[in-house]
Amino acid sequence: MNTPSAEQAQTRINEIQALYREWLRLKPKLEAAQEEWRQAAEVMRKLSAFYDREYLELHQAIENGLPVCLHTEGEYSVMSEDALWEAFGEQYELAWGWMRAAMKVLDRHGEHSQNDG
């Protein structure tokens, strides 16, 4: 590598400094997203427990005339045929997306060392 001029070096340092500044701006958002993911996982655990243990019996009782209100604030009712099932699928897809993104970061050093060696 040729020694860069002072101007080239300064330009490159400024570019990298801007990237580092961007990382510092994004890091708290990523930390917050991790916390939200943990919260969402707990919500989904509770939904799954309901679906596994209570849904079928309650659904059947409603089908047989149990007078309950299934009005929502705009979302599908948890007693609809597919609302919870689709939510579980969405969580699954999101989890794989996060896992793939994380693996790209975690494997980047191993991939380079294997390919370079």
Protein Blocks (a to p, Z undefined) as FASTA:
>chain_A
ZZddfklmmmmmmmmmmmmmmmmmmmmmmmmmmmmmmmmmmmmmmmmmmmmmmmmmmmmm
mmnopacdfbdehiacfkbmklmmmmmmmmmmmmmmmmmmmmmmmmmmmmmmmmmZZ
